[in-house]
Amino acid sequence: MSVLVRVPTPLRAVTKGQGELKAEAATVKELIDRLEQDYAGIRARLCEADGNIRRFINIYVNEEDIRFLQGQATPLKAGDQVSIVPAIAGGTASAP
Amino acid sequence: MGYVIGLKCRECARPYPAKPLHVCEFCFGPLEVDYDYAGIGRVLTHRAIQAGPPNMWRYRALLPIDGEVTVGRHCGLTPLVRARNLGKALGLSNLYVKNDTVNHPTLSFKDRVVAVAVIRALEFGFPVVACASTGNLANSVAAHAAEGGLTSFVFIPADLEQGKVLGTSIYAPNVVAVDGTYDEVNRLCSEVADKYGWAFVNINIRPYYAEGSKTFGYEIAEQLGWRAPDHIIVPAAGGSLITKIWKGLQEFYKLGLLPAVPTRMHVAQAAGCGPIVTSVKAGSEIIRPVKQPRTIAKSLAIGNPADGYYAYKVVRESGGAGEHATDDEIVEGMKMLAATEGIFAETAGGVTVAATRKLAQQGVIGRDDVTVISVTGNGLKTQEALAGALRAPTGIQPTLASFDEALAQHPSLNGEGPTARRA
């Protein structure tokens, strides 16, 4: 059930410099929980205090924005690619 | 000299210094200029504004520049036209057109934002200014860069109207025509900005740039006699203009320059690229990007609007609505504005007139409500859109007999209308 997670440059300080991560998770929500276990602090960058994904963070599962799938309940399967992309590109943010 | 405190994240309110930054490094929200409103309130009065120059710099206390106005000195204070004839056609008795088709120097509202951005780029010491553009911005960046003695790079989608390409090239910038949609051009420019460190007016200078649009709203309020109208209809591409007009009115209210802001803000987009209007109609704050925009209103063909969410919020907060316009309705709107008021707007103006017509028909805009249509660009820039839509000239021989014959035959030159009168 391993998925590939692409991490934009500004978040790599939290992921110990890694631009790509492998993680096991059945949904996006579970993925964020797993990432938080390994890289403490990443949840606060991705989510509001109420747990919703921040407005200017886009998460794509295989190129589709999860807002148009099932949000954090979007299921993941082995081999899926998950991209974390700041909505406003530029600065040090990396494009998808 | 200025009243800028710094920048602030619109989402999480984290403060940043007044540098060429545009994204919050913590939550990735957009940054916005933060002002010392108490200080502004001590100097900015109706009288102080009226004693200012006859252009948008009369509001400079509310604009994010530090020093002198070094380019774009004559921008703004365009006519607010009392549109009696168009009003009659639309069933509206208090209709006005805010006419930025005659804005200086490049005939669109973009001169407002670019003047601020280029002054700021000069203050920051950038040697190169650049932009991603659907056309009007390209014209304006090239012109202001020329005036400021800066090198400019202008990135446009390759399928742009010839008038907009020519109206950019004349200022001798470096024009890069990208084989892709505006959204692709924009994404590329983010990478170029990052790699080359240039001042992209609508990317890394965006917080300053966008503030220029507030003057469109200030002028409407001042020209109505220090009063906010009941309705403003605004065309949207990236969605910034409508949010800044609203911000401008709110600032005037906060500073005691307006007694109230009853204004309902309405958004107008093309049917072939109207993601903000679609969201307004659906009551959903999530803007679904349009991957392949299809509309003759190329200046509005932004499928993934940067300020779409905030535009949506302004419409909802103010009790406004949204309408789409098809290509035929756009041309009809352009012709109607020209035939009733003698104003030749670009395609975006056709979108706004068409949307206003629908909102009036639906009763969203009441007959006697004070209503302002935002016309943001000049029709000479988008002539292709009218190909085949206008009556061809009547050809005659250079003799009176030939003219008499033509006059007798021509359906609307037969003396019945106000256009021709026989002695």
Boltz contact constraints between the chains, C-beta under 6 A:
constraints:
  - contact:
      token1: [A, 10]
      token2: [B, 25]
      max_distance: 6.0
  - contact:
      token1: [A, 54]
      token2: [B, 27]
      max_distance: 6.0
  - contact:
      token1: [A, 56]
      token2: [B, 28]
      max_distance: 6.0
  - contact:
      token1: [A, 56]
      token2: [B, 29]
      max_distance: 6.0
  - contact:
      token1: [A, 57]
      token2: [B, 28]
      max_distance: 6.0
  - contact:
      token1: [A, 67]
      token2: [B, 286]
      max_distance: 6.0
  - contact:
      token1: [A, 86]
      token2: [B, 28]
      max_distance: 6.0
  - contact:
      token1: [A, 88]
      token2: [B, 23]
      max_distance: 6.0
  - contact:
      token1: [A, 88]
      token2: [B, 30]
      max_distance: 6.0
  - contact:
      token1: [A, 89]
      token2: [B, 190]
      max_distance: 6.0
  - contact:
      token1: [A, 90]
      token2: [B, 190]
      max_distance: 6.0
  - contact:
      token1: [A, 90]
      token2: [B, 193]
      max_distance: 6.0
  - contact:
      token1: [A, 90]
      token2: [B, 203]
      max_distance: 6.0
  - contact:
      token1: [A, 91]
      token2: [B, 23]
      max_distance: 6.0
  - contact:
      token1: [A, 95]
      token2: [B, 187]
      max_distance: 6.0
  - contact:
      token1: [A, 95]
      token2: [B, 191]
      max_distance: 6.0
